[in-house]
Amino acid sequence: MADFGMADLFERCPDLAVRETRTVFVPPGDALPAGEYGFLENYCVDSSCDCRRVVIRVCNAQNPTVALATINYGWETEEFYRGWFKSAPPDEAAEMARDITGTCLDLINPQSDYADYFLALFREMIAHDADYVARLARHYREFRRQGNPRRSGNTNRQRPKRRRR
Ligand SMILES: [Zn+2]
């Protein structure tokens, strides 16, 4: 469950990402600079891994390459994620599972002075918007499906030729 090997939903499912990426408009006078912020979704590219989590990069719409917050979130139960941290001591595994289901700021990836604010905003969204949570899980499945295109027919297989007598 390492944090390398994530890719942006925009890379793999651009149409879906354009249609369904959550954006939040912040009016003037708030704690954040006014503007539009996108909650860009990144998912794991390892097709043999089923870690069921998203890494959200929060960016200003004017400047989508700069992450103002990087948030980890897993929508499954704590028990599910404890299974991912089997190699860690049980109390650490429990803590990591609690962090990811509760949402947390990523320790490796960029943050900004506004990171805690965006984390609070994201927690609000998932606490009150079950559709959004379901959408993230659906995007994860679609992202994986796009990464594992079904092979169309096994054209390389040589048919044993029947010998004529
Ligand atoms: Zn993974």
Boltz pocket constraint, residues with backbone or C-beta under 6 A from the ligand:
constraints:
  - pocket:
      binder: B
      contacts: [[A, 1], [A, 2], [A, 44], [A, 45], [A, 46], [A, 49], [A, 50], [A, 51], [A, 52]]
      max_distance: 6.0
